[in-house]
Amino acid sequence: MAALGNRGTSSGISFLDYEPGIHYPQFQMQAGTMGVHTIRTYNPVKQAKEKDPSAVFIKTWLPQLAALPLPFVHEPWEMSMQEQKKYGVLLGVDYPEPIIDYKMSAAEASRRLWEMKRQKQVKANNAEVLEKLSLRKSDAEHPIKRQKSVDLNFKLF
């Protein structure tokens, strides 16, 4: 950590493009802790297929999956035993078995989060966050007045 100076917490070390000003608010938004966005449950397989359709990132950072064809590189657990043997990737040996059933876990997480979001105290907190962070239509309504710009132009001669 010392070598990183004041770059942030250990979670920042995991990013190749770490920027606290971008990542902290993103963490909060994705976690649903800001109170102003809808609840999101991301599907990691869908995201991988959309953001890395050719599986370049996956094959670079998970070399044990590099020999798999595209239908399986994003979802190696979908291979039959025959396909695992064919491609030389045995689940539980060369690559771990899934630790959760994503669809079931996502459905349960979504149910719990929506249950919390409907609570009276959460709704009150959401209203407070929106009031505090929302932009107003005019400067007169906004608590922080815009300062007039200062003309820094000057004549050299």
Rosetta blueprint (number, residue, H / E / L):
1 M L
2 A H
3 A H
4 L H
5 G L
6 N L
7 R L
8 G L
9 T L
10 S H
11 S H
12 G H
13 I H
14 S H
15 F L
16 L L
17 D L
18 Y L
19 E L
20 P H
21 G H
22 I H
23 H H
24 Y H
25 P H
26 Q H
27 F H
28 Q H
29 M H
30 Q H
31 A H
32 G L
33 T L
34 M L
35 G L
36 V L
37 H L
38 T L
39 I L
40 R L
41 T L
42 Y L
43 N L
44 P H
45 V H
46 K H
47 Q H
48 A H
49 K H
50 E H
51 K H
52 D L
53 P L
54 S L
55 A L
56 V H
57 F H
58 I H
59 K H
60 T H
61 W H
62 L L
63 P H
64 Q H
65 L H
66 A L
67 A L
68 L L
69 P L
70 L H
71 P H
72 F H
73 V H
74 H L
75 E L
76 P H
77 W H
78 E H
79 M L
80 S L
81 M H
82 Q H
83 E H
84 Q H
85 K H
86 K H
87 Y H
88 G L
89 V L
90 L L
91 L E
92 G L
93 V L
94 D L
95 Y E
96 P L
97 E L
98 P L
99 I L
100 I L
101 D L
102 Y H
103 K H
104 M H
105 S H
106 A H
107 A H
108 E H
109 A H
110 S H
111 R H
112 R H
113 L H
114 W H
115 E H
116 M H
117 K H
118 R L
119 Q L
120 K H
121 Q H
122 V H
123 K H
124 A H
125 N H
126 N H
127 A H
128 E H
129 V H
130 L H
131 E H
132 K H
133 L H
134 S L
135 L L
136 R L
137 K L
138 S L
139 D L
140 A L
141 E L
142 H L
143 P L
144 I L
145 K L
146 R L
147 Q L
148 K L
149 S L
150 V L
151 D L
152 L L
153 N L
154 F L
155 K L
156 L L
157 F L
